[in-house]
Amino acid sequence: MLIECLKHQMSLVLILTFRNLAGRLNDDAVKELKIFIDNQTKTRKPVEQQVEKSMKLYSDKRTDEQKAKKNSHLKARDNESSIEQYEEAKSGKKKANSEKELSKLETKCKKAASSIEKADRDYKDLNLKAERGRIELASAIRRFSQICETTECERVQHIKELFIKYSEMLEGVIPQMQQSYQNVKDESSRIEPSEDINSVADQRGTEREAAEQLLTDYFEEDFQNMIAADRRKQRLEEKVKNLSVDLKREIKAREGIEHLFNVYESTPNYTNEEGQMNVADQLAAADEVINSIDGSLYKLQHALAQVNRQEAPNHRLSSYIQISKDKQGLAVSVLKIPLGEVTKMTRADSNVDQGYPSDDEFEEDYTSSGYIGQCIAQYHYDGTQSDELTIREGDVINLSEKQDDDWWLGELNGRTGIFPATYVQEM
């Protein structure tokens, strides 16, 4: 009877003990873990949405670029056909034409020439927009990867703490199983979140691949496209000039970003780590845009050298450009720079000024666009009105007007609006 009583008492003790343990687990582990998971989900969700948004924008921009590319080539062919009709009619090779008919053909040629200039300009602009979209997507993916790594490290750390807390609970429940609980605690204390993350990355991760930058491929570059040599030369020279202006503008903008980057590096207390990372991302993005424009410019210069029967120019990117044909037979040029290769370019490089406009010409072109200068955002600002710009630290803004009430007018990412002058620094 005594044994049965002891068993009963022991059972009651065990029931109360494990009920207490269950209550502690629910309060200290289950509820806490739910709150932790909810917080991590809130952290990851906006970054995931940004990646999806950037992916869609990039896809749309590439679609628009392909349409513009096809239109550029189509307008070039139509222009060639119009010019040949006019020259044949003018020479009287096929039949005599009246002055009125010749005038109509000449008007048609002028319209075709104007149309091809607009088509080429649209194609160039959409190519740059698509490249910026690709850079934005890569930046969003990189930021998402960083968030994933951070949250996963926090999750493993949290689980580690729960294991230790659980082992401490068990220590007071069943002393005779102390060794087993101690083993759990010892093993839990050996968990290193960063090492676990690196181990998973080694086992399942993939090597980062070099970015594939689509360069412009104009009708005149492809020598399989029939076009008079003098017109091919003229159009190639015009495109070289236009891209040279774009390149100098981007290099000048990059120098401003690099100046801000150096300021942040030399005075770390000037901004926080996120601000430094934003400027570093801006600097890397500027390098990629410069490489894209410079690669397209090199191809045009190479074609121009062939027209002039000159030796092909040497270029830092020539070995990284791959040219193929798509299903429509149009040239597709891809710039793929291996990871780790240093291809940074400044206006001081020897190839930059080869055949480019002078700095004075560049400044005149920049001024003619309606901008009086550029400035770099020092702080974040969220626009609350429809006419205000939302700016982020490190953004390079094209400045249009300095208003009297400490608000300036400028353009950022294709949008024009006002922003507080105290939030930016002139370049």
C-alpha positions in Angstrom: 0.0 0.0 0.0 2.9 2.3 0.9 4.5 1.6 -2.5 1.3 2.4 -4.3 1.0 5.6 -2.3 4.5 6.5 -3.2 3.8 5.7 -6.9 0.7 7.9 -6.7 2.7 10.7 -5.1 5.5 10.4 -7.6 2.9 10.5 -10.4 1.4 13.7 -9.0 4.9 15.2 -8.7 5.7 14.2 -12.3 2.4 15.5 -13.6 2.8 18.9 -11.8 6.5 19.0 -12.8 5.8 18.4 -16.5 2.7 20.7 -16.4 5.0 23.4 -15.1 7.6 22.6 -17.8 4.9 22.7 -20.5 3.8 26.1 -19.2 7.3 27.5 -19.2 7.9 26.1 -22.7 4.7 27.8 -24.0 5.6 31.1 -22.4 9.3 31.2 -22.9 9.7 29.3 -26.2 6.5 28.9 -28.3 5.1 32.4 -27.9 8.6 34.0 -28.1 9.4 31.9 -31.2 6.1 33.0 -32.9 6.9 36.7 -32.3 10.4 36.1 -33.6 9.2 34.5 -36.8 6.6 37.2 -37.4 9.3 39.9 -37.1 11.6 38.1 -39.5 8.7 37.7 -42.0 8.1 41.5 -41.8 11.8 42.1 -42.5 12.0 39.8 -45.5 8.7 40.6 -47.2 9.4 44.2 -48.4 12.8 43.1 -49.7 11.2 40.2 -51.6 8.6 42.5 -53.1 11.4 44.9 -54.2 13.1 42.0 -56.0 9.9 41.0 -57.8 9.2 44.6 -58.7 12.7 45.1 -60.0 12.5 41.9 -62.0 9.2 43.0 -63.7 10.6 46.5 -64.5 13.7 45.0 -66.0 11.7 42.6 -68.1 9.5 45.4 -69.4 12.5 47.6 -70.1 14.2 44.9 -72.1 11.0 44.3 -74.1 10.8 48.0 -74.9 14.5 48.0 -75.9 13.9 45.1 -78.3 11.0 46.9 -79.9 13.1 50.0 -80.3 16.0 48.0 -81.8 13.8 46.4 -84.4 12.2 49.8 -85.2 15.7 51.3 -85.6 16.8 48.7 -88.0 13.5 48.9 -89.9 13.8 52.7 -90.2 17.3 52.3 -91.5 16.3 49.9 -94.2 13.4 52.1 -95.2 15.7 55.1 -95.4 18.2 53.2 -97.6 15.4 52.2 -99.9 14.1 55.8 -100.1 17.6 57.2 -100.9 18.2 54.5 -103.6 14.9 55.3 -105.2 15.7 59.0 -105.2 19.2 58.6 -106.6 18.0 56.2 -109.4 15.2 58.6 -110.3 17.6 61.6 -110.2 20.1 59.8 -112.4 17.4 58.7 -114.9 18.7 55.2 -115.0 15.2 53.6 -115.2 12.9 56.3 -116.5 12.7 60.0 -116.7 10.9 61.7 -113.8 9.4 65.1 -113.5 10.6 67.7 -111.1 7.5 67.2 -109.0 8.1 63.5 -108.6 11.8 64.1 -107.7 10.6 66.6 -105.1 8.3 64.1 -103.6 11.1 61.5 -103.4 13.4 64.0 -101.9 10.8 64.9 -99.2 10.3 61.2 -98.5 14.1 60.8 -98.0 14.2 63.7 -95.6 11.3 62.3 -93.6 13.0 58.9 -93.5 16.3 60.5 -92.3 14.5 62.3 -89.5 12.6 59.1 -88.6 15.8 57.0 -88.4 17.5 59.7 -86.1 14.5 59.5 -83.7 14.5 55.7 -83.8 18.2 55.5 -83.1 17.9 57.9 -80.2 15.0 56.0 -78.7 16.9 52.8 -79.0 20.0 54.2 -77.3 17.9 55.7 -74.5 15.9 52.5 -73.9 19.1 50.5 -73.9 20.5 52.7 -71.1 17.2 52.5 -69.2 17.3 48.7 -69.5 20.9 48.6 -68.3 20.0 50.7 -65.3 17.1 48.4 -64.7 19.4 45.4 -64.7 21.7 47.1 -62.2 18.8 47.9 -60.0 17.6 44.3 -60.1 21.2 43.1 -59.3 21.3 45.5 -56.4 17.9 44.3 -55.1 18.9 40.7 -55.3 22.2 41.5 -53.5 20.3 43.3 -50.8 17.8 40.4 -50.5 20.7 38.0 -50.2 22.2 40.1 -47.4 18.8 40.2 -45.6 18.4 36.4 -46.0 21.9 35.8 -44.6 21.3 38.1 -41.6 17.9 36.7 -40.8 19.1 33.2 -41.1 22.0 33.9 -38.8 19.5 35.4 -36.3 17.2 32.5 -36.6 20.0 30.0 -35.9 21.2 32.1 -33.0 17.6 32.2 -31.6 17.2 28.4 -31.9 20.5 28.1 -30.1 19.2 30.2 -27.2 16.0 28.2 -27.1 18.0 24.9 -26.9 20.0 26.3 -24.0 16.9 27.6 -22.3 15.2 24.2 -22.9 18.2 22.4 -21.4 18.1 24.6 -18.4 14.4 23.8 -17.9 15.2 20.1 -18.1 17.9 20.3 -15.5 15.4 21.0 -12.8 12.9 18.4 -14.0 14.6 15.0 -13.9 18.0 15.1 -12.1 18.8 11.5 -13.0 18.9 12.4 -16.7 21.3 15.3 -16.0 24.0 13.9 -18.2 21.6 13.7 -21.2 20.5 17.3 -20.7 24.1 18.4 -20.2 24.9 16.9 -23.6 22.1 18.9 -25.2 23.4 22.0 -23.6 27.0 21.3 -24.6 26.1 20.6 -28.2 23.9 23.7 -28.3 26.7 25.9 -27.0 28.9 24.7 -29.9 26.5 26.0 -32.5 28.1 28.8 -34.5 25.5 30.5 -36.7 28.1 32.1 -39.1 29.8 28.7 -39.6 26.5 27.0 -40.3 25.6 29.6 -42.9 29.0 29.2 -44.5 28.7 25.4 -44.5 25.3 25.6 -46.2 26.6 28.1 -48.7 29.6 25.7 -49.5 27.3 22.7 -49.9 24.3 24.3 -51.8 25.5 27.6 -53.0 26.4 28.5 -56.5 29.3 30.7 -57.7 28.3 34.2 -58.6 28.3 34.7 -62.3 29.5 37.7 -64.2 26.8 40.2 -65.3 25.8 40.0 -69.0 25.3 43.6 -70.3 23.5 44.0 -73.6 25.2 46.6 -75.7 23.6 48.6 -78.6 23.8 47.1 -82.1 23.0 49.6 -84.8 22.1 48.9 -88.4 25.3 50.6 -89.6 27.6 48.4 -87.6 26.6 45.2 -89.4 28.4 45.2 -92.7 26.0 42.6 -94.0 23.4 45.4 -94.1 23.6 47.2 -97.4 24.2 50.9 -97.1 26.3 53.5 -99.0 29.8 53.8 -97.5 29.6 57.6 -97.1 26.3 57.4 -95.3 27.5 54.5 -93.1 30.5 56.6 -92.2 28.4 59.7 -91.5 26.0 57.9 -89.2 28.7 56.0 -87.4 30.4 59.3 -86.7 27.2 60.8 -85.4 26.6 57.9 -83.1 30.2 58.0 -81.8 29.8 61.7 -81.0 26.5 61.1 -79.2 27.7 58.2 -77.1 30.9 60.1 -76.3 28.8 62.9 -74.8 26.8 60.3 -72.8 30.1 58.6 -71.6 31.6 61.9 -70.4 28.4 62.7 -68.6 28.4 59.4 -66.8 32.1 59.7 -65.9 31.6 63.1 -64.5 28.7 61.8 -62.4 30.8 58.9 -61.2 33.6 61.2 -60.1 31.1 63.0 -57.9 29.9 59.7 -56.3 33.5 58.7 -55.8 34.3 61.9 -54.1 31.4 61.3 -51.7 32.6 57.7 -51.2 36.1 58.9 -50.3 34.6 61.4 -47.8 32.6 58.6 -46.1 35.7 56.3 -46.0 38.0 59.0 -44.5 35.4 60.1 -42.0 33.3 57.0 -40.9 31.4 59.0 -38.4 30.0 61.2 -41.1 27.3 58.6 -42.0 26.1 55.1 -40.9 27.0 51.8 -42.4 23.9 51.7 -44.6 24.8 55.1 -46.1 28.3 53.9 -46.9 26.8 50.8 -48.6 24.3 52.9 -50.6 27.1 55.1 -52.0 29.3 52.0 -52.7 26.3 50.5 -54.6 26.0 53.8 -56.5 29.7 53.7 -57.4 29.5 50.1 -58.6 26.4 50.9 -60.7 28.1 53.9 -62.2 31.1 51.7 -63.3 28.7 49.3 -65.0 26.8 52.0 -66.8 30.1 53.4 -68.0 31.3 50.0 -69.2 28.0 49.5 -71.1 28.3 52.9 -72.9 32.0 52.5 -73.5 31.5 49.0 -74.9 28.9 50.2 -77.3 31.1 53.2 -78.2 34.1 50.9 -78.9 32.0 48.8 -81.3 31.0 51.9 -83.2 34.7 53.1 -83.4 35.7 49.6 -84.6 33.1 49.7 -87.4 34.2 53.3 -88.3 37.8 52.1 -88.5 36.8 49.4 -90.9 35.0 52.0 -93.1 38.1 54.2 -93.1 40.3 51.2 -93.7 42.2 51.9 -90.6 43.6 49.6 -87.9 41.1 48.5 -85.4 41.5 50.5 -82.1 42.7 48.8 -78.9 40.2 48.8 -76.1 40.1 47.6 -72.5 36.8 45.8 -73.1 37.4 44.3 -76.5 38.1 40.8 -75.1 34.9 40.7 -73.1 32.4 41.4 -75.9 30.6 38.5 -77.5 28.6 39.0 -80.6 26.0 36.6 -82.0 22.8 36.7 -84.0 19.2 36.3 -82.7 16.3 34.5 -84.5 15.6 37.6 -86.6 19.2 37.8 -87.7 19.9 40.9 -85.7 23.3 41.2 -84.0 23.3 40.8 -80.3 26.4 42.1 -78.4 27.0 41.0 -74.8 29.6 42.5 -72.5 30.6 39.9 -69.9 33.4 41.0 -67.6 34.8 38.1 -65.4 34.4 38.6 -61.7 37.4 40.1 -60.1 38.6 41.9 -63.3 39.3 45.6 -62.7 37.8 47.6 -65.6 37.2 50.9 -63.9 37.4 53.9 -66.2 37.9 57.6 -65.7 38.2 60.6 -68.0 42.0 60.4 -67.5 42.1 57.0 -69.4 43.9 57.2 -72.7 40.9 55.8 -74.7 38.3 58.1 -73.3 39.2 61.2 -75.3 40.0 59.3 -78.6 37.5 60.8 -81.0 35.4 62.3 -78.2 34.1 65.8 -78.0 36.1 68.2 -75.8 35.1 69.1 -72.3 33.7 72.4 -73.6 31.5 70.6 -76.1 30.4 68.3 -73.3 29.5 71.2 -71.0 27.6 72.9 -73.9 25.6 69.7 -74.5 24.9 69.2 -70.8 23.7 72.8 -70.5 21.5 72.5 -73.6 19.6 69.7 -71.9 18.2 72.2 -69.4 20.4 71.3 -66.4 22.6 73.8 -64.6 24.6 71.2 -62.7 24.4 68.0 -60.5 24.1 67.3 -56.8 24.4 64.3 -54.5 21.8 63.5 -51.9 23.3 63.5 -48.3 20.1 62.2 -46.6 16.9 60.3 -47.3 13.8 62.4 -48.1 10.3 61.0 -48.9 8.3 63.3 -51.1 4.8 63.9 -49.6 3.4 66.1 -52.4 2.9 65.2 -56.1 5.5 67.8 -57.2 8.2 66.5 -54.8 11.0 64.1 -55.5 11.8 61.1 -53.2 15.5 60.9 -52.9 17.9 58.5 -51.2 21.4 59.1 -49.8 23.9 58.8 -52.6 21.4 59.6 -55.5 22.9 61.8 -58.2 20.3 64.5 -59.2 20.4 66.6 -62.4 19.8 70.2 -61.2 17.4 72.4 -63.2 16.7 75.5 -61.0 17.6 76.9 -57.5 14.5 78.4 -56.1 14.6 81.2 -53.4 12.8 79.2 -50.7 15.5 76.6 -50.1 13.8 74.2 -52.5 15.6 73.2 -55.7 14.1 71.7 -59.0 15.8 68.7 -60.5 15.4 65.3 -62.3 16.1 61.8 -60.9 15.4 58.5 -62.7 13.3 60.2 -65.4 11.1 62.1 -62.9 11.2 65.9 -62.3 10.3 67.6 -59.0 11.4 69.7 -56.2 13.5 68.7 -53.1 15.0 70.4 -50.1 18.4 72.0 -50.9 19.7 71.3 -47.4 19.5 67.5 -48.1 22.0 67.6 -51.0 25.5 68.7 -51.8 26.5 70.2 -55.2 29.1 68.4 -57.3 
